[in-house]
Amino acid sequence: MTYGELARRIDAGGAARAVGRALAANPWHVIVPCHRVIAATGQLHGFSAAGGIDTKQMLLRRENSVRDRT
């Protein structure tokens, strides 16, 4: 899901940057998996957890690995 799509789902179309800022302040990364949100271009942008984009990529790869085993 993109930041823009998430903004539209909460009836805040055009607020993709605000969604990104809210996710950056997310204290519950495991409960609210903000690492799954991507840019409209399909690229990975912004991730405030330690390790930044590298951590985001690792989490996404790990989830795909787990999904493939089920």
Secondary structure, 3 states (H helix, E strand, C coil): CEHHHHHHHCCCCCCHHHHHHHHHCCCCCCCCCHHHCECCCCCCCCCCCCCHHHHHHHHHHHHHHHHHHC
